[in-house]
Amino acid sequence: MVAVVNRPLVLFICTANSARSQMGEAILRAKAGDRFEVASAGLDAKEINPLTIRVLEEAGYPTRDLYAKSLSQFLAKESVRFAIIVCENAADRCPSVYPFAGRTLRWPFDDPAAHNGDEQQRIEKFREVRDQIAARLDRWLAGE
């Protein structure tokens, strides 16, 4: 008989759950999905920005399981080991997540969806934020 091991849940939180938190979810799932359950949620969940999907897929991150989720789907319903807040707006508006989360980390990144410019400039901003999130997750996974 194989024992079922519950993996700790990492929840990425953002305002709209359309870009940064989705990136965090996809990237961590790809880098360490065997170590964690990974999800993302938004205070005011919206549809995923198509540029989020585009830049994740071009870097080889699977996007099949991504969809917009509200934070209310998790509060007081799931045991969250790490809540990672990836935007200032969510950090300012987010209800206290303790004891909801064992540990809350605040990693603010620029909102690529709010970046002005032509399509190429917007795509570059999404790539920049994707790469920043990936680098931050690498450091976190390495214990820094």
C-alpha positions in Angstrom: 0.0 0.0 0.0 1.3 3.4 -1.0 1.0 6.2 1.6 -0.6 9.4 0.3 1.6 12.4 1.0 0.0 15.8 1.2 2.2 18.4 -0.4 2.3 21.9 1.0 0.1 24.4 -0.9 1.8 27.5 -2.4 -0.8 30.2 -3.4 0.2 33.1 -5.5 -2.0 36.1 -4.9 -2.5 39.2 -7.1 -5.3 41.6 -7.8 -6.8 40.2 -11.0 -5.1 36.8 -11.3 -4.5 37.6 -14.9 -0.7 37.8 -15.2 1.8 37.8 -12.3 0.1 35.2 -10.1 -0.6 33.0 -13.1 3.1 33.2 -14.1 4.1 32.2 -10.5 1.8 29.3 -10.6 2.9 28.0 -13.9 6.6 28.5 -13.3 6.7 27.0 -9.8 4.6 24.0 -10.9 7.2 23.4 -13.7 10.2 23.9 -11.4 9.0 22.1 -8.3 5.6 20.7 -8.8 6.5 17.5 -7.2 7.4 19.3 -4.0 4.3 21.5 -3.8 0.6 21.9 -4.7 0.6 25.2 -6.6 -2.3 27.6 -7.3 -3.0 31.2 -7.8 -5.9 33.6 -7.0 -7.0 37.1 -7.3 -8.8 39.6 -5.1 -10.9 40.6 -8.2 -10.2 37.7 -10.6 -10.4 38.5 -14.3 -9.7 36.5 -17.4 -6.0 35.5 -18.0 -4.3 38.0 -20.2 -3.5 36.3 -23.5 0.1 37.7 -23.3 0.6 35.8 -20.1 -0.2 32.6 -21.9 2.0 33.6 -24.8 5.1 34.4 -22.8 4.8 31.3 -20.6 4.4 29.0 -23.5 7.3 30.5 -25.4 9.5 29.8 -22.4 8.3 26.2 -22.3 6.0 26.5 -19.2 2.8 24.5 -19.5 -0.4 26.6 -19.3 -3.1 23.9 -19.8 -4.2 23.9 -16.1 -4.3 27.7 -15.7 -7.6 29.5 -15.2 -8.6 32.6 -13.2 -9.6 31.9 -9.6 -10.9 34.1 -6.8 -9.2 34.3 -3.4 -12.5 33.4 -1.8 -12.1 29.9 -3.3 -9.2 29.4 -0.9 -9.8 31.5 2.3 -10.7 29.3 5.2 -11.1 26.4 2.8 -7.6 25.3 2.0 -4.5 24.9 4.2 -2.0 27.2 2.6 1.7 26.8 3.6 3.0 29.8 1.6 0.9 32.7 0.4 3.1 34.7 -2.1 1.7 38.2 -2.8 3.1 39.3 -6.1 1.7 42.9 -6.3 1.5 45.9 -4.1 -2.2 46.5 -4.7 -3.0 43.0 -3.4 -0.6 43.4 -0.5 -2.4 46.6 0.5 -5.9 45.2 0.0 -5.3 41.6 1.0 -7.0 40.5 4.2 -4.7 39.1 6.9 -3.9 35.7 5.7 -2.7 34.3 9.0 -3.7 31.7 10.2 -5.0 31.0 6.6 -1.3 30.8 5.5 1.6 29.4 7.5 3.8 32.1 5.9 3.1 35.1 3.8 5.8 36.3 1.4 5.6 39.7 -0.4 7.3 39.7 -3.7 5.9 42.7 -5.7 6.5 42.8 -9.4 5.5 45.4 -12.0 2.1 44.7 -13.5 2.9 43.9 -17.2 -0.8 44.3 -18.1 -0.7 47.9 -17.1 2.4 48.6 -19.2 1.7 51.2 -22.0 3.3 50.9 -25.4 2.9 49.1 -28.7 2.4 45.3 -28.8 6.1 44.5 -29.0 6.9 46.7 -25.9 4.0 45.1 -24.0 5.3 41.6 -24.9 8.8 42.6 -23.7 7.3 43.7 -20.4 5.5 40.4 -19.9 8.8 38.6 -20.7 10.7 40.7 -18.3 8.3 40.1 -15.4 8.1 36.3 -16.3 11.9 36.2 -16.0 12.0 38.1 -12.8 9.4 35.7 -11.2 11.4 32.7 -12.4 14.6 34.1 -11.0 13.0 34.9 -7.7 11.5 31.4 -7.5 15.0 29.9 -8.3 16.4 31.8 -5.3 13.5 30.7 -3.0 13.8 27.1 -4.0 17.6 27.3 -3.3 16.8 28.4 0.2 17.7 32.1 -0.1 
